Amino acid sequence: MQIFEGDCLAILPTLEAASVDVIVTSPPYNIGLGYSAYDDRRGEAEYLDWMVQVATALRRVMKPDASFFLNISGSSNQPWLPFELIVRLRPLFVLQNHITWVKSIAVGDDTVGHFKPVAGSRFLHQAHEHLFHLTLDGRVKLHRLGVGVPYKDKSNIARRGHKQDKRCRGNTWFIPYDTIQRKAQKFDHPGTFPLDLPRWCIRLHGKPDAVVLDPFMGIGTTLVAAGSEGADGIGIEMDPAYVATARERLNNA
Ligand SMILES: C[S@@+](CC[C@H](N)C(=O)[O-])C[C@H]1O[C@@H](n2cnc3c(N)ncnc32)[C@H](O)[C@@H]1O
């Protein structure tokens, strides 16, 4: 695993062109989260221009069949942001899949996952985020069964001539956060994703010995997932405290 401490816009140009198989990343969402070094509230135009610059630098390091999984969410006050961003990225990538990451859901009267209350009565609570799957030409073959699910109706297996009891999971991924008792268990980082999110992206890409990059590494969730999938990882993070936590997590993993 390789970890760089610094600004991804400065570090990405030093990486070899066409050398990365999978990018999984969650940039700051520009919604005022309390990161310790990064100011998460910039003008929207400035933020979008900056993200286009980062995406352009990422494009350069992608292999022709690479997959770029971009996790982003808006907020009640800034609902257009993910859509504005993805439209700005259209000249650079093909949007091959749009996955909805469901963090909590009600099925009938049953509820699963962590419900985050929202103040006031105008907005529904935020229970999902976007996971945009971007590729260079829209023709990247995926290992869908790598994140597949067993058939509910087993008679489908023989009737449809499937080789195994697995079907595609589809493009809604239910991945709740682990239950935590104390803030310290979040490693004092305000905006991480659960381990299964990068893990499933790496499995979906499905190539052995993949090189996995996260230019907004945070506390290293993508690199921990890469390690657990036998992949190689490159992480970039500007905040020394988060870099230290990422190194510790990798050592413990
Ligand atoms: C949403 S968090 C990523 C969290 C990560 N997915 C995890 O699970 O730990 C975004 C991270 O980007 C970092 N960051 C912001 N601007 C950066 C830049 N220009 N270069 C590198 N890292 C940056 C922030 O410090 C923050 O840790």
The ligand as an ORCA input file, in Angstrom:
! r2SCAN-3c Opt
* xyz 0 1
  C     -15.441     12.365      2.627
  S     -13.836     12.289      3.265
  C     -13.266     10.702      2.738
  C     -13.451      9.637      3.791
  C     -13.041      8.248      3.340
  N     -13.927      7.724      2.326
  C     -13.032      7.288      4.529
  O     -13.887      6.381      4.625
  O     -12.177      7.481      5.405
  C     -12.924     13.385      2.223
  C     -11.460     13.575      2.632
  O     -10.802     14.345      1.630
  C      -9.749     15.066      2.268
  N      -9.337     16.131      1.325
  C      -9.970     17.299      1.049
  N      -9.310     17.973      0.078
  C      -8.246     17.215     -0.275
  C      -7.219     17.356     -1.249
  N      -7.148     18.419     -2.029
  N      -6.313     16.358     -1.375
  C      -6.379     15.256     -0.573
  N      -7.318     15.067      0.373
  C      -8.261     16.033      0.515
  C     -10.392     15.536      3.583
  O      -9.406     15.846      4.557
  C     -11.244     14.298      3.952
  O     -10.559     13.440      4.829
*
